[in-house]
Amino acid sequence: RRLASGSGDKTVRLWDVETGACVSTLEGHGRGVECVCFSPEGRLVASSSYDDTVRLWDAETGACVKTLEENGRGGKSVCFSPD
């Protein structure tokens, strides 16, 4: 099992819940990360940042697969739809 966390240091970290070890650090946001969320199947992680972007990450490789530009309001919540 994994846990995702966002940080003021502009990163998203993925953690192994059982060991407490950080298994991946995702870098790419220009400002602090406010919200993170795993997709229902666990393949993607979404993160929102005060840099006015939402990023989608591959949860296995840590690669940013898509960047969505916000409208200048920064720091939004993210949530996947169930479908």
N, CA, C and O atoms as CSV, one atom per row, in Angstrom:
chain,resi,resn,atom,element,x,y,z
A,1,ARG,N,N,0.841,-1.185,0.000
A,1,ARG,CA,C,0.000,0.000,0.000
A,1,ARG,C,C,0.880,1.239,0.000
A,1,ARG,O,O,1.959,1.272,0.591
A,2,ARG,N,N,0.369,2.267,-0.694
A,2,ARG,CA,C,1.128,3.507,-0.817
A,2,ARG,C,C,0.305,4.695,-0.333
A,2,ARG,O,O,-0.924,4.660,-0.280
A,3,LEU,N,N,1.025,5.728,0.011
A,3,LEU,CA,C,0.438,7.000,0.414
A,3,LEU,C,C,1.132,8.084,-0.386
A,3,LEU,O,O,2.337,8.001,-0.622
A,4,ALA,N,N,0.392,9.102,-0.809
A,4,ALA,CA,C,0.979,10.240,-1.521
A,4,ALA,C,C,0.865,11.475,-0.641
A,4,ALA,O,O,-0.148,11.681,0.028
A,5,SER,N,N,1.917,12.297,-0.645
A,5,SER,CA,C,1.887,13.552,0.104
A,5,SER,C,C,2.433,14.676,-0.765
A,5,SER,O,O,3.317,14.469,-1.597
A,6,GLY,N,N,1.886,15.872,-0.554
A,6,GLY,CA,C,2.374,17.069,-1.245
A,6,GLY,C,C,3.085,17.948,-0.248
A,6,GLY,O,O,2.785,17.916,0.945
A,7,SER,N,N,4.038,18.743,-0.737
A,7,SER,CA,C,4.883,19.501,0.171
A,7,SER,C,C,5.134,20.922,-0.322
A,7,SER,O,O,5.022,21.220,-1.511
A,8,GLY,N,N,5.474,21.782,0.623
A,8,GLY,CA,C,5.847,23.151,0.300
A,8,GLY,C,C,7.161,23.244,-0.457
A,8,GLY,O,O,7.490,24.301,-0.995
A,9,ASP,N,N,7.925,22.140,-0.505
A,9,ASP,CA,C,9.185,22.154,-1.254
A,9,ASP,C,C,8.992,21.820,-2.740
A,9,ASP,O,O,9.957,21.535,-3.449
A,10,LYS,N,N,7.719,21.860,-3.206
A,10,LYS,CA,C,7.340,21.691,-4.619
A,10,LYS,C,C,7.325,20.238,-5.079
A,10,LYS,O,O,7.273,19.981,-6.282
A,11,THR,N,N,7.369,19.296,-4.168
A,11,THR,CA,C,7.415,17.890,-4.561
A,11,THR,C,C,6.174,17.124,-4.107
A,11,THR,O,O,5.441,17.542,-3.210
A,12,VAL,N,N,5.976,15.989,-4.764
A,12,VAL,CA,C,5.016,14.971,-4.344
A,12,VAL,C,C,5.855,13.769,-3.956
A,12,VAL,O,O,6.770,13.383,-4.684
A,13,ARG,N,N,5.551,13.180,-2.821
A,13,ARG,CA,C,6.283,11.988,-2.392
A,13,ARG,C,C,5.318,10.813,-2.288
A,13,ARG,O,O,4.184,10.951,-1.830
A,14,LEU,N,N,5.797,9.661,-2.724
A,14,LEU,CA,C,5.051,8.420,-2.594
A,14,LEU,C,C,5.739,7.574,-1.534
A,14,LEU,O,O,6.956,7.386,-1.559
A,15,TRP,N,N,4.938,7.069,-0.602
A,15,TRP,CA,C,5.445,6.365,0.569
A,15,TRP,C,C,4.932,4.931,0.607
A,15,TRP,O,O,3.807,4.655,0.190
A,16,ASP,N,N,5.749,4.035,1.100
A,16,ASP,CA,C,5.322,2.681,1.419
A,16,ASP,C,C,4.735,2.738,2.827
A,16,ASP,O,O,5.450,3.041,3.782
A,17,VAL,N,N,3.459,2.455,2.962
A,17,VAL,CA,C,2.772,2.601,4.245
A,17,VAL,C,C,3.331,1.637,5.294
A,17,VAL,O,O,3.447,2.002,6.464
A,18,GLU,N,N,3.673,0.429,4.895
A,18,GLU,CA,C,4.147,-0.568,5.866
A,18,GLU,C,C,5.529,-0.238,6.402
A,18,GLU,O,O,5.767,-0.365,7.603
A,19,THR,N,N,6.448,0.183,5.535
A,19,THR,CA,C,7.821,0.424,5.973
A,19,THR,C,C,8.065,1.877,6.374
A,19,THR,O,O,9.008,2.171,7.109
A,20,GLY,N,N,7.212,2.790,5.892
A,20,GLY,CA,C,7.419,4.207,6.142
A,20,GLY,C,C,8.462,4.835,5.241
A,20,GLY,O,O,8.825,5.997,5.423
A,21,ALA,N,N,8.946,4.079,4.272
A,21,ALA,CA,C,9.990,4.569,3.370
A,21,ALA,C,C,9.401,5.391,2.229
A,21,ALA,O,O,8.349,5.054,1.685
A,22,CYS,N,N,10.089,6.467,1.876
A,22,CYS,CA,C,9.739,7.225,0.678
A,22,CYS,C,C,10.253,6.434,-0.519
A,22,CYS,O,O,11.454,6.188,-0.637
A,23,VAL,N,N,9.350,6.040,-1.401
A,23,VAL,CA,C,9.744,5.214,-2.542
A,23,VAL,C,C,9.939,6.027,-3.817
A,23,VAL,O,O,10.541,5.547,-4.778
A,24,SER,N,N,9.429,7.256,-3.825
A,24,SER,CA,C,9.585,8.096,-5.014
A,24,SER,C,C,9.325,9.551,-4.667
A,24,SER,O,O,8.438,9.859,-3.870
A,25,THR,N,N,10.098,10.440,-5.264
A,25,THR,CA,C,9.880,11.874,-5.135
A,25,THR,C,C,9.627,12.427,-6.524
A,25,THR,O,O,10.477,12.317,-7.407
A,26,LEU,N,N,8.457,13.024,-6.718
A,26,LEU,CA,C,8.041,13.532,-8.017
A,26,LEU,C,C,8.287,15.039,-8.054
A,26,LEU,O,O,7.746,15.783,-7.237
A,27,GLU,N,N,9.095,15.477,-8.993
A,27,GLU,CA,C,9.475,16.874,-9.092
A,27,GLU,C,C,8.984,17.477,-10.396
A,27,GLU,O,O,8.980,16.811,-11.432
A,28,GLY,N,N,8.568,18.744,-10.347
A,28,GLY,CA,C,8.126,19.423,-11.557
A,28,GLY,C,C,7.295,20.660,-11.279
A,28,GLY,O,O,7.246,21.569,-12.108
A,29,HIS,N,N,6.638,20.711,-10.122
A,29,HIS,CA,C,5.859,21.898,-9.786
A,29,HIS,C,C,6.790,23.068,-9.479
A,29,HIS,O,O,7.900,22.876,-8.981
A,30,GLY,N,N,6.330,24.272,-9.780
A,30,GLY,CA,C,7.116,25.475,-9.556
A,30,GLY,C,C,6.903,26.117,-8.195
A,30,GLY,O,O,7.671,26.988,-7.785
A,31,ARG,N,N,5.861,25.687,-7.497
A,31,ARG,CA,C,5.565,26.193,-6.143
A,31,ARG,C,C,5.046,25.023,-5.317
A,31,ARG,O,O,4.969,23.896,-5.806
A,32,GLY,N,N,4.693,25.294,-4.067
A,32,GLY,CA,C,4.249,24.241,-3.166
A,32,GLY,C,C,3.048,23.469,-3.677
A,32,GLY,O,O,2.212,24.005,-4.405
A,33,VAL,N,N,2.971,22.213,-3.291
A,33,VAL,CA,C,1.882,21.317,-3.690
A,33,VAL,C,C,0.837,21.310,-2.579
A,33,VAL,O,O,1.157,21.068,-1.415
A,34,GLU,N,N,-0.411,21.577,-2.948
A,34,GLU,CA,C,-1.470,21.654,-1.952
A,34,GLU,C,C,-2.246,20.360,-1.792
A,34,GLU,O,O,-2.628,20.007,-0.676
A,35,CYS,N,N,-2.487,19.648,-2.881
A,35,CYS,CA,C,-3.383,18.501,-2.825
A,35,CYS,C,C,-2.876,17.398,-3.745
A,35,CYS,O,O,-2.378,17.671,-4.838
A,36,VAL,N,N,-3.005,16.137,-3.294
A,36,VAL,CA,C,-2.643,14.984,-4.122
A,36,VAL,C,C,-3.726,13.918,-3.992
A,36,VAL,O,O,-4.440,13.854,-2.992
A,37,CYS,N,N,-3.831,13.083,-5.025
A,37,CYS,CA,C,-4.875,12.064,-5.040
A,37,CYS,C,C,-4.465,10.930,-5.986
A,37,CYS,O,O,-4.010,11.187,-7.101
A,38,PHE,N,N,-4.625,9.681,-5.545
A,38,PHE,CA,C,-4.449,8.537,-6.436
A,38,PHE,C,C,-5.709,8.337,-7.271
A,38,PHE,O,O,-6.819,8.569,-6.794
A,39,SER,N,N,-5.534,7.906,-8.514
A,39,SER,CA,C,-6.680,7.508,-9.336
A,39,SER,C,C,-7.268,6.231,-8.748
A,39,SER,O,O,-6.577,5.513,-8.026
A,40,PRO,N,N,-8.536,5.936,-9.045
A,40,PRO,CA,C,-9.183,4.763,-8.442
A,40,PRO,C,C,-8.428,3.449,-8.661
A,40,PRO,O,O,-8.428,2.588,-7.781
A,41,GLU,N,N,-7.792,3.286,-9.810
A,41,GLU,CA,C,-7.064,2.042,-10.075
A,41,GLU,C,C,-5.621,2.103,-9.576
A,41,GLU,O,O,-4.910,1.099,-9.620
A,42,GLY,N,N,-5.180,3.282,-9.098
A,42,GLY,CA,C,-3.852,3.427,-8.524
A,42,GLY,C,C,-2.723,3.652,-9.512
A,42,GLY,O,O,-1.558,3.693,-9.116
A,43,ARG,N,N,-3.041,3.797,-10.787
A,43,ARG,CA,C,-1.995,3.963,-11.805
A,43,ARG,C,C,-1.495,5.392,-11.929
A,43,ARG,O,O,-0.357,5.614,-12.343
A,44,LEU,N,N,-2.334,6.373,-11.573
A,44,LEU,CA,C,-1.973,7.779,-11.691
A,44,LEU,C,C,-2.066,8.476,-10.344
A,44,LEU,O,O,-2.817,8.065,-9.459
A,45,VAL,N,N,-1.289,9.537,-10.212
A,45,VAL,CA,C,-1.400,10.446,-9.075
A,45,VAL,C,C,-1.640,11.827,-9.654
A,45,VAL,O,O,-0.926,12.250,-10.563
A,46,ALA,N,N,-2.631,12.531,-9.142
A,46,ALA,CA,C,-2.883,13.919,-9.538
A,46,ALA,C,C,-2.393,14.824,-8.419
A,46,ALA,O,O,-2.551,14.511,-7.239
A,47,SER,N,N,-1.799,15.948,-8.799
A,47,SER,CA,C,-1.353,16.918,-7.798
A,47,SER,C,C,-1.700,18.322,-8.263
A,47,SER,O,O,-1.608,18.636,-9.450
A,48,SER,N,N,-2.099,19.164,-7.317
A,48,SER,CA,C,-2.357,20.567,-7.633
A,48,SER,C,C,-1.379,21.418,-6.831
A,48,SER,O,O,-0.970,21.064,-5.726
A,49,SER,N,N,-1.018,22.559,-7.432
A,49,SER,CA,C,0.022,23.382,-6.856
A,49,SER,C,C,-0.335,24.855,-6.931
A,49,SER,O,O,-1.177,25.275,-7.724
A,50,TYR,N,N,0.324,25.621,-6.088
A,50,TYR,CA,C,0.187,27.072,-6.129
A,50,TYR,C,C,0.858,27.680,-7.360
A,50,TYR,O,O,0.814,28.896,-7.545
A,51,ASP,N,N,1.477,26.853,-8.205
A,51,ASP,CA,C,2.032,27.357,-9.466
A,51,ASP,C,C,0.979,27.394,-10.577
A,51,ASP,O,O,1.302,27.612,-11.744
A,52,ASP,N,N,-0.283,27.178,-10.197
A,52,ASP,CA,C,-1.419,27.214,-11.127
A,52,ASP,C,C,-1.440,26.047,-12.108
A,52,ASP,O,O,-1.937,26.188,-13.225
A,53,THR,N,N,-0.903,24.892,-11.701
A,53,THR,CA,C,-0.977,23.700,-12.539
A,53,THR,C,C,-1.530,22.526,-11.745
A,53,THR,O,O,-1.426,22.457,-10.520
A,54,VAL,N,N,-2.119,21.608,-12.497
A,54,VAL,CA,C,-2.445,20.269,-12.005
A,54,VAL,C,C,-1.601,19.327,-12.845
A,54,VAL,O,O,-1.587,19.419,-14.073
A,55,ARG,N,N,-0.906,18.432,-12.188
A,55,ARG,CA,C,-0.071,17.472,-12.909
A,55,ARG,C,C,-0.576,16.062,-12.669
A,55,ARG,O,O,-1.023,15.717,-11.575
A,56,LEU,N,N,-0.496,15.254,-13.720
A,56,LEU,CA,C,-0.811,13.831,-13.630
A,56,LEU,C,C,0.498,13.067,-13.748
A,56,LEU,O,O,1.282,13.290,-14.671
A,57,TRP,N,N,0.721,12.174,-12.813
A,57,TRP,CA,C,1.956,11.418,-12.725
A,57,TRP,C,C,1.686,9.931,-12.871
A,57,TRP,O,O,0.661,9.437,-12.401
A,58,ASP,N,N,2.596,9.213,-13.518
A,58,ASP,CA,C,2.557,7.761,-13.535
A,58,ASP,C,C,3.042,7.291,-12.163
A,58,ASP,O,O,4.175,7.580,-11.778
A,59,ALA,N,N,2.206,6.579,-11.432
A,59,ALA,CA,C,2.534,6.196,-10.057
A,59,ALA,C,C,3.675,5.187,-9.980
A,59,ALA,O,O,4.334,5.094,-8.944
A,60,GLU,N,N,3.924,4.436,-11.037
A,60,GLU,CA,C,5.008,3.450,-11.022
A,60,GLU,C,C,6.348,4.068,-11.397
A,60,GLU,O,O,7.358,3.811,-10.741
A,61,THR,N,N,6.361,4.885,-12.454
A,61,THR,CA,C,7.627,5.426,-12.954
A,61,THR,C,C,7.963,6.791,-12.361
A,61,THR,O,O,9.128,7.187,-12.343
A,62,GLY,N,N,6.950,7.513,-11.874
A,62,GLY,CA,C,7.154,8.870,-11.375
A,62,GLY,C,C,7.204,9.921,-12.461
A,62,GLY,O,O,7.465,11.089,-12.175
A,63,ALA,N,N,6.961,9.534,-13.695
A,63,ALA,CA,C,6.999,10.477,-14.817
A,63,ALA,C,C,5.735,11.330,-14.839
A,63,ALA,O,O,4.634,10.839,-14.591
A,64,CYS,N,N,5.910,12.607,-15.139
A,64,CYS,CA,C,4.758,13.489,-15.343
A,64,CYS,C,C,4.204,13.196,-16.730
A,64,CYS,O,O,4.905,13.355,-17.729
A,65,VAL,N,N,2.948,12.769,-16.794
A,65,VAL,CA,C,2.355,12.396,-18.080
A,65,VAL,C,C,1.479,13.493,-18.665
A,65,VAL,O,O,1.156,13.458,-19.853
A,66,LYS,N,N,1.089,14.472,-17.842
A,66,LYS,CA,C,0.274,15.579,-18.354
A,66,LYS,C,C,0.307,16.730,-17.363
A,66,LYS,O,O,0.309,16.524,-16.149
A,67,THR,N,N,0.333,17.943,-17.896
A,67,THR,CA,C,0.244,19.154,-17.083
A,67,THR,C,C,-0.945,19.963,-17.548
A,67,THR,O,O,-1.052,20.285,-18.732
A,68,LEU,N,N,-1.837,20.296,-16.640
A,68,LEU,CA,C,-3.017,21.100,-16.940
A,68,LEU,C,C,-2.812,22.479,-16.337
A,68,LEU,O,O,-2.467,22.599,-15.162
A,69,GLU,N,N,-3.020,23.506,-17.123
A,69,GLU,CA,C,-2.833,24.883,-16.667
A,69,GLU,C,C,-4.118,25.399,-16.024
A,69,GLU,O,O,-5.203,25.253,-16.588
A,70,GLU,N,N,-3.993,25.996,-14.855
A,70,GLU,CA,C,-5.123,26.618,-14.162
A,70,GLU,C,C,-5.325,28.042,-14.683
A,70,GLU,O,O,-4.617,28.480,-15.590
A,71,ASN,N,N,-6.271,28.748,-14.118
A,71,ASN,CA,C,-6.598,30.094,-14.589
A,71,ASN,C,C,-6.079,31.194,-13.666
A,71,ASN,O,O,-6.691,32.258,-13.571
A,72,GLY,N,N,-4.974,30.955,-12.997
A,72,GLY,CA,C,-4.355,31.993,-12.194
A,72,GLY,C,C,-4.814,32.077,-10.754
A,72,GLY,O,O,-4.478,33.036,-10.059
A,73,ARG,N,N,-5.564,31.111,-10.294
A,73,ARG,CA,C,-6.038,31.153,-8.906
A,73,ARG,C,C,-5.225,30.266,-7.988
A,73,ARG,O,O,-5.300,30.418,-6.769
A,74,GLY,N,N,-4.456,29.352,-8.533
A,74,GLY,CA,C,-3.526,28.512,-7.772
A,74,GLY,C,C,-4.169,27.619,-6.723
A,74,GLY,O,O,-5.294,27.853,-6.280
A,75,GLY,N,N,-3.422,26.586,-6.338
A,75,GLY,CA,C,-3.771,25.722,-5.230
A,75,GLY,C,C,-5.194,25.219,-5.181
A,75,GLY,O,O,-5.988,25.698,-4.372
A,76,LYS,N,N,-5.532,24.275,-6.017
A,76,LYS,CA,C,-6.870,23.708,-6.055
A,76,LYS,C,C,-6.854,22.287,-5.510
A,76,LYS,O,O,-5.800,21.654,-5.440
A,77,SER,N,N,-8.010,21.796,-5.130
A,77,SER,CA,C,-8.158,20.388,-4.780
A,77,SER,C,C,-8.247,19.577,-6.063
A,77,SER,O,O,-8.619,20.092,-7.117
A,78,VAL,N,N,-7.897,18.296,-5.956
A,78,VAL,CA,C,-8.021,17.397,-7.092
A,78,VAL,C,C,-8.748,16.137,-6.659
A,78,VAL,O,O,-8.623,15.688,-5.520
A,79,CYS,N,N,-9.516,15.570,-7.594
A,79,CYS,CA,C,-10.276,14.351,-7.312
A,79,CYS,C,C,-10.614,13.698,-8.635
A,79,CYS,O,O,-11.034,14.376,-9.573
A,80,PHE,N,N,-10.436,12.387,-8.723
A,80,PHE,CA,C,-10.804,11.644,-9.926
A,80,PHE,C,C,-12.288,11.274,-9.866
A,80,PHE,O,O,-12.827,11.002,-8.794
A,81,SER,N,N,-12.931,11.268,-11.023
A,81,SER,CA,C,-14.307,10.762,-11.073
A,81,SER,C,C,-14.265,9.235,-11.020
A,81,SER,O,O,-13.255,8.639,-11.393
A,82,PRO,N,N,-15.331,8.597,-10.568
A,82,PRO,CA,C,-15.331,7.146,-10.427
A,82,PRO,C,C,-15.360,6.389,-11.760
A,82,PRO,O,O,-15.155,5.175,-11.779
A,83,ASP,N,N,-15.606,7.074,-12.851
A,83,ASP,CA,C,-15.634,6.381,-14.144
A,83,ASP,C,C,-14.321,6.552,-14.847
A,83,ASP,O,O,-14.142,6.044,-15.954
